[in-house]
Amino acid sequence: LGIIRRRPDIKWAKDASKLQELPEISAQILANASAYVKPGGRILFSTCTINKSENEDTVTAFLQKHTNFRLCTAKTLLPNTDNTDGFFIAVLESTD
């Protein structure tokens, strides 16, 4: 959805019920990736949406469950302020 500014036609091709599933899918991907991070290693979690439940809420829930990770940085990029498509980026570091 982050590219909807350049591709407005995609809003007609998206099923709202499928969009509701994205936060859970993102959470599963992030949890799975965490199993492969070496101590001191990092995960770059990025989505092409600006959906808070898929982005900030997913990272917050992940950090609550995975106390051996810390948030290094997080940023939401917006078309109107960052001259780009909508994205979310977070860097999480293993503290083990």
C-alpha positions in Angstrom: 0.0 0.0 0.0 3.0 2.3 0.4 3.1 2.8 -3.4 -0.6 3.8 -3.8 0.5 7.3 -4.6 2.2 6.2 -7.8 -0.2 3.3 -8.5 -3.7 4.4 -7.3 -5.3 1.5 -9.2 -4.0 -1.0 -6.7 -6.6 0.2 -4.1 -9.3 -1.5 -6.3 -7.4 -4.8 -6.4 -6.9 -5.2 -2.6 -9.3 -7.2 -0.5 -9.9 -5.5 2.8 -10.1 -8.8 4.7 -6.6 -9.7 3.4 -5.2 -6.4 4.6 -6.4 -7.4 8.1 -4.1 -10.4 8.0 -0.9 -8.4 7.2 0.0 -7.6 10.8 -0.1 -11.3 11.8 1.9 -12.3 8.8 4.5 -9.6 9.5 4.7 -10.7 13.1 5.3 -14.3 12.1 8.0 -13.3 9.6 9.7 -11.2 12.2 9.6 -14.0 14.9 10.9 -16.5 12.4 13.8 -14.3 11.3 14.8 -13.7 15.0 15.6 -17.4 15.3 18.5 -17.0 12.8 20.1 -13.9 14.3 23.5 -14.3 15.9 24.2 -12.5 19.2 24.8 -8.9 18.4 23.2 -9.4 15.0 20.5 -7.2 13.6 17.2 -7.6 11.8 16.1 -4.9 9.3 12.3 -5.0 9.4 10.7 -3.1 6.6 7.2 -2.9 5.1 5.8 -0.9 2.2 2.9 0.3 4.2 2.3 3.0 6.8 -0.2 0.9 8.7 0.5 1.3 12.4 -0.8 -2.2 13.3 1.5 -3.8 10.8 4.5 -1.6 11.7 4.9 0.0 15.1 2.5 -2.4 16.9 4.2 -5.4 15.4 7.6 -4.2 16.6 6.3 -3.4 20.0 4.7 -6.8 20.4 7.8 -8.5 19.1 10.0 -6.7 21.7 7.7 -7.6 24.5 7.9 -11.3 23.6 11.6 -11.3 22.6 13.4 -9.5 25.4 16.7 -10.5 24.0 16.2 -7.8 21.3 16.3 -4.1 21.4 15.1 -1.4 19.0 17.9 0.5 17.4 15.9 2.8 15.2 12.5 3.0 13.5 11.2 5.4 11.0 8.0 5.8 8.9 8.6 7.4 5.5 5.7 9.4 4.1 5.2 10.6 0.5 4.3 14.2 1.5 7.3 14.8 3.9 10.0 12.4 2.7 9.4 12.6 -1.1 9.1 8.8 -1.3 6.5 6.1 -1.2 5.2 5.1 2.2 7.5 2.8 4.1 8.3 1.7 7.6 11.8 0.6 8.6 13.0 -0.7 12.0 16.4 -2.1 13.0 16.3 -4.6 15.9 19.5 -5.9 17.5 20.0 -9.1 19.4 21.4 -8.5 22.9 22.4 -12.1 23.6 
